[in-house]
Amino acid sequence: MTRLIVKTGLIIFLITAVAITLIVVTILLNKESKTDAQVLNIAGKQRMLSQRSIKETYHLLNNPLRDRGHLEQTVAQFEANLADLMRGNEAEAIYLPPTTDVADALSDAQRTWGELRTMMKQLKEQQAQIALETETFLQMVPQLQEATEEVAFIVERRRMNRTMQQETRAQSGVLNLVVLMASAYLANPLEEHYEEFYNALNNYDSVLGSLANHDGFLHGSILALVSDNQLLWESFRDSVINAVEGRRTLIADQGEMAKQGEALLEALERAAVFYAHHATSNRIWLERVQYLFALLLALVVLYTLYLLWGMRDHIRSFVAHARTLRARPLQGEETAPFGAEGEQELTEAGEHINHFVRRVDRLLAHSSRLDEFSQAMSDELARLGEQIDRGLNQERMGEGCDQQQQRIRTLLLDLKAALDALEDAARNETRPEEAR
């Protein structure tokens, strides 16, 4: 048997502990949900920012006059978010990478982003170099066009062969075609533009070489004019080739940048997937803990109801026994003791009541015996009184006086002995009850 106060304290402690645990787990679950949502949102946003940065870079490479503010803002936001994911940010409720998988994925993303940033800077420098070469050869076009027309005029004046005259007259158109195809390829890098550019370039170069090697131009100012035209053409050709080939290299590097962007996107997706897996695992674990403690709370409540139901039966037995004692007559059979087993407090109270009832029963029994003895004494005294009356009458008549006196003394002694025996019996009956 356990004490009722111990059970009550244990129940209160269990209910309090389980309720506090449920509250704490619920708070943690809500906090984890908010934190995980924040981290997952940033991880998903990183994928969008990475693709936007590549897209802005493409636009800038194809249109150098485009505002660079969008690209710089996108890059700054991407790098800030990546730093928060790598090192954590308490102000933004972003925790450190929770698992090695997340950390490895973020490290891969950071490494890939570094390579991509370096490539973007190189592409920017290449674009600037292409723009410089383009500006250089475009500035040389009027001067080269003038020199070409002068050479054609000289060839026509010297009445060289008809083929040479036709070729020199066509040189101006070939030069315009070179400039046109170069500009077209720089604006829209199609392979057909690239081939037509080199065809026109080689055509002009071939005609100019033929003029320089013609015997008729090996003297005087004519040779100097052709030599100047050839030097100017070589400078123009180097600039325009550098611009076109730079554009071609830029296109190839853009393909590499696209591959780097895909690798970055893959690393960010892996990080987002690992974050989501970790968030799901944490939520499932917290939910299981919550269900477990909810079950414990239900068990504690059921155990409490069980105890209350058992106490109900014990209290009913106790009340019924009390009613039996109240309805029992003062004299009669001995009352049955309260023998229900239950809470220690009720059992102890029942034992006290049983002890009290036994004493009352003994006192009632003694009272009954005293009544019987008193009645017997009353009868004996009445008989003794009659004998004394008879003795007095006889004394008056002078007969048997000594015998009557002796009989009276004997009756008084018997009465005293009976009273002493009754007192000893009552004392012996009460001592065992006091000892209990």
Backbone hydrogen bonds, N-H to C=O, Kabsch-Sander energy under -0.5 kcal/mol:
donor,donor_aa,acceptor,acceptor_aa,energy
7,K,3,R,-1.9
8,T,4,L,-2.7
9,G,5,I,-2.4
10,L,6,V,-2.6
11,I,7,K,-2.6
12,I,8,T,-2.5
13,F,9,G,-2.5
14,L,10,L,-2.7
15,I,11,I,-2.8
16,T,12,I,-2.4
17,A,13,F,-2.9
18,V,14,L,-2.8
19,A,15,I,-2.4
20,I,16,T,-2.8
21,T,17,A,-2.5
22,L,18,V,-2.5
23,I,19,A,-2.3
24,V,20,I,-2.8
25,V,21,T,-2.9
26,T,22,L,-2.4
27,I,23,I,-2.5
28,L,24,V,-2.9
29,L,25,V,-2.6
30,N,26,T,-2.4
31,K,27,I,-2.7
32,E,28,L,-3.2
33,S,29,L,-2.2
34,K,30,N,-2.3
35,T,31,K,-2.8
36,D,32,E,-3.2
37,A,33,S,-2.3
38,Q,34,K,-2.2
39,V,35,T,-2.6
40,L,36,D,-3.0
41,N,37,A,-2.1
42,I,38,Q,-2.1
43,A,39,V,-2.9
44,G,40,L,-2.4
45,K,41,N,-2.1
46,Q,42,I,-2.1
47,R,43,A,-1.0
48,M,44,G,-1.2
49,L,45,K,-2.5
50,S,46,Q,-2.6
51,Q,47,R,-1.8
52,R,48,M,-2.1
53,S,49,L,-2.6
54,I,50,S,-1.8
55,K,51,Q,-2.2
56,E,52,R,-2.8
57,T,53,S,-2.0
58,Y,54,I,-2.2
59,H,55,K,-2.2
60,L,56,E,-2.3
61,L,57,T,-2.4
62,N,58,Y,-2.1
63,N,59,H,-1.8
66,R,63,N,-2.2
72,E,68,R,-2.3
73,Q,69,G,-2.3
74,T,70,H,-2.3
75,V,71,L,-2.6
76,A,72,E,-2.3
77,Q,73,Q,-2.1
78,F,74,T,-2.3
79,E,75,V,-2.5
80,A,76,A,-2.1
81,N,77,Q,-2.4
82,L,78,F,-2.4
83,A,79,E,-2.1
84,D,80,A,-2.0
85,L,81,N,-2.3
86,M,82,L,-2.0
87,R,83,A,-2.7
88,G,84,D,-2.3
89,N,94,I,-3.0
92,E,89,N,-0.5
93,A,90,E,-1.3
94,I,89,N,-2.9
95,Y,93,A,-0.5
103,A,99,T,-2.2
104,D,100,T,-2.9
105,A,101,D,-2.3
106,L,102,V,-2.5
107,S,103,A,-2.3
108,D,104,D,-2.5
109,A,105,A,-2.2
110,Q,106,L,-2.7
111,R,107,S,-2.6
112,T,108,D,-2.7
113,W,109,A,-2.5
114,G,110,Q,-2.1
115,E,111,R,-2.1
116,L,112,T,-2.5
117,R,113,W,-2.8
118,T,114,G,-2.2
119,M,115,E,-2.2
120,M,116,L,-2.5
121,K,117,R,-2.1
122,Q,118,T,-2.3
123,L,119,M,-2.7
124,K,120,M,-1.9
125,E,121,K,-2.4
126,Q,122,Q,-2.7
127,Q,123,L,-2.6
128,A,124,K,-2.2
129,Q,125,E,-2.5
130,I,126,Q,-2.7
131,A,127,Q,-2.4
132,L,128,A,-2.1
133,E,129,Q,-2.6
134,T,130,I,-2.7
135,E,131,A,-2.3
136,T,132,L,-2.1
137,F,133,E,-2.5
138,L,134,T,-2.1
139,Q,135,E,-1.7
140,M,136,T,-1.2
141,V,137,F,-0.7
141,V,138,L,-0.5
144,L,140,M,-2.6
145,Q,141,V,-2.9
146,E,142,P,-2.2
147,A,143,Q,-2.2
148,T,144,L,-2.3
149,E,145,Q,-2.1
150,E,146,E,-2.1
151,V,147,A,-2.1
152,A,148,T,-2.1
153,F,149,E,-2.2
154,I,150,E,-2.3
155,V,151,V,-2.3
156,E,152,A,-2.1
157,R,153,F,-2.1
158,R,154,I,-2.2
159,R,156,E,-0.8
160,M,155,V,-1.7
165,Q,161,N,-2.1
166,Q,162,R,-2.5
167,E,163,T,-2.4
168,T,164,M,-2.5
169,R,165,Q,-2.2
170,A,166,Q,-1.8
171,Q,167,E,-0.8
171,Q,168,T,-0.5
172,S,168,T,-0.6
174,V,170,A,-2.4
175,L,171,Q,-2.7
176,N,172,S,-2.1
177,L,173,G,-2.1
178,V,174,V,-2.5
179,V,175,L,-2.4
180,L,176,N,-2.7
181,M,177,L,-3.0
182,A,178,V,-2.4
183,S,179,V,-2.5
184,A,180,L,-2.5
185,Y,181,M,-2.6
186,L,182,A,-2.3
187,A,183,S,-2.0
188,N,184,A,-3.3
190,L,188,N,-2.5
194,Y,190,L,-1.7
195,E,191,E,-2.2
196,E,192,E,-2.4
197,F,193,H,-2.2
198,Y,194,Y,-1.8
199,N,195,E,-2.2
200,A,196,E,-2.4
201,L,197,F,-2.4
202,N,198,Y,-2.6
203,N,199,N,-2.0
204,Y,200,A,-2.4
205,D,201,L,-2.3
206,S,202,N,-2.3
207,V,203,N,-2.2
208,L,204,Y,-2.5
209,G,205,D,-2.0
210,S,206,S,-2.0
211,L,207,V,-2.2
212,A,208,L,-1.9
213,N,209,G,-1.4
214,H,211,L,-1.0
217,F,214,H,-1.6
218,L,215,D,-1.2
222,I,219,H,-0.6
223,L,219,H,-1.1
224,A,220,G,-1.3
225,L,221,S,-2.5
226,V,222,I,-2.3
227,S,223,L,-2.5
228,D,224,A,-2.5
229,N,225,L,-2.3
230,Q,226,V,-2.4
231,L,227,S,-2.5
232,L,228,D,-2.6
233,W,229,N,-2.2
234,E,230,Q,-2.2
235,S,231,L,-1.9
236,F,232,L,-2.4
237,R,233,W,-3.3
238,D,234,E,-2.4
239,S,235,S,-2.0
240,V,236,F,-2.7
241,I,237,R,-2.5
242,N,238,D,-2.3
243,A,239,S,-2.2
244,V,240,V,-2.5
245,E,241,I,-3.2
246,G,242,N,-2.1
247,R,243,A,-2.0
248,R,244,V,-2.2
249,T,245,E,-2.7
250,L,246,G,-2.4
251,I,247,R,-1.9
252,A,248,R,-1.8
253,D,249,T,-2.8
254,Q,250,L,-2.0
255,G,251,I,-1.6
256,E,252,A,-1.6
257,M,253,D,-2.4
258,A,254,Q,-2.2
259,K,255,G,-1.9
260,Q,256,E,-2.5
261,G,257,M,-2.5
262,E,258,A,-2.1
263,A,259,K,-2.4
264,L,260,Q,-2.6
265,L,261,G,-2.6
266,E,262,E,-2.4
267,A,263,A,-2.2
268,L,264,L,-2.5
269,E,265,L,-2.4
270,R,266,E,-2.3
271,A,267,A,-2.2
272,A,268,L,-2.5
273,V,269,E,-2.6
274,F,270,R,-2.6
275,Y,271,A,-2.5
276,A,272,A,-2.6
277,H,273,V,-2.6
278,H,274,F,-2.6
279,A,275,Y,-2.8
280,T,276,A,-2.6
281,S,277,H,-2.5
282,N,278,H,-2.6
283,R,279,A,-2.4
284,I,280,T,-2.6
285,W,281,S,-2.6
286,L,282,N,-2.7
287,E,283,R,-2.5
288,R,284,I,-2.4
289,V,285,W,-2.4
290,Q,286,L,-2.5
291,Y,287,E,-2.8
292,L,288,R,-2.6
293,F,289,V,-2.5
294,A,290,Q,-2.0
295,L,291,Y,-2.3
296,L,292,L,-2.4
297,L,293,F,-2.5
298,A,294,A,-2.2
299,L,295,L,-2.5
300,V,296,L,-2.7
301,V,297,L,-2.4
302,L,298,A,-2.5
303,Y,299,L,-2.8
304,T,300,V,-2.4
305,L,301,V,-2.5
306,Y,302,L,-2.5
307,L,303,Y,-2.5
308,L,304,T,-2.7
309,W,305,L,-2.5
310,G,306,Y,-2.5
311,M,307,L,-2.9
312,R,308,L,-2.0
313,D,309,W,-1.7
314,H,310,G,-2.1
315,I,311,M,-3.0
316,R,312,R,-2.4
317,S,313,D,-2.3
318,F,314,H,-2.5
319,V,315,I,-2.9
320,A,316,R,-2.8
321,H,317,S,-2.4
322,A,318,F,-2.1
323,R,319,V,-2.6
324,T,320,A,-2.2
325,L,321,H,-2.2
326,R,322,A,-2.1
327,A,323,R,-2.3
328,R,324,T,-1.1
339,G,337,P,-0.8
344,Q,2,T,-1.4
347,T,343,E,-2.5
348,E,344,Q,-2.9
349,A,345,E,-2.4
350,G,346,L,-2.6
351,E,347,T,-2.5
352,H,348,E,-2.3
353,I,349,A,-2.4
354,N,350,G,-3.0
355,H,351,E,-2.6
356,F,352,H,-2.6
357,V,353,I,-3.1
358,R,354,N,-2.7
359,R,355,H,-2.0
360,V,356,F,-2.5
361,D,357,V,-3.1
362,R,358,R,-2.5
363,L,359,R,-2.8
364,L,360,V,-2.8
365,A,361,D,-2.4
366,H,362,R,-3.0
367,S,363,L,-2.7
368,S,364,L,-2.3
369,R,365,A,-2.4
370,L,366,H,-2.9
371,D,367,S,-2.3
372,E,368,S,-2.2
373,F,369,R,-3.1
374,S,370,L,-3.2
375,Q,371,D,-2.5
376,A,372,E,-2.6
377,M,373,F,-3.1
378,S,374,S,-2.8
379,D,375,Q,-2.5
380,E,376,A,-2.8
381,L,377,M,-3.4
382,A,378,S,-2.5
383,R,379,D,-2.7
384,L,380,E,-3.2
385,G,381,L,-3.3
386,E,382,A,-2.2
387,Q,383,R,-2.3
388,I,384,L,-3.1
389,D,385,G,-2.7
390,R,386,E,-2.6
391,G,387,Q,-3.0
392,L,388,I,-3.0
393,N,389,D,-2.3
394,Q,390,R,-2.7
395,E,391,G,-2.7
396,R,392,L,-2.2
397,M,393,N,-1.5
398,G,394,Q,-0.7
399,E,394,Q,-3.1
400,G,398,G,-0.5
404,Q,400,G,-1.6
405,Q,401,C,-1.9
406,Q,402,D,-2.1
407,R,403,Q,-1.9
408,I,404,Q,-2.2
409,R,405,Q,-2.3
410,T,406,Q,-1.9
411,L,407,R,-2.3
412,L,408,I,-2.3
413,L,409,R,-2.3
414,D,410,T,-2.3
415,L,411,L,-2.2
416,K,412,L,-2.4
417,A,413,L,-2.4
418,A,414,D,-2.2
419,L,415,L,-2.3
420,D,416,K,-2.5
421,A,417,A,-2.4
422,L,418,A,-2.3
423,E,419,L,-2.3
424,D,420,D,-2.3
425,A,421,A,-2.3
426,A,422,L,-2.0
427,R,423,E,-2.1
428,N,424,D,-2.5
429,E,425,A,-1.6
430,T,426,A,-1.5
431,R,427,R,-1.4
433,E,429,E,-0.6
434,E,430,T,-2.0
435,A,431,R,-2.3
436,R,432,P,-1.9
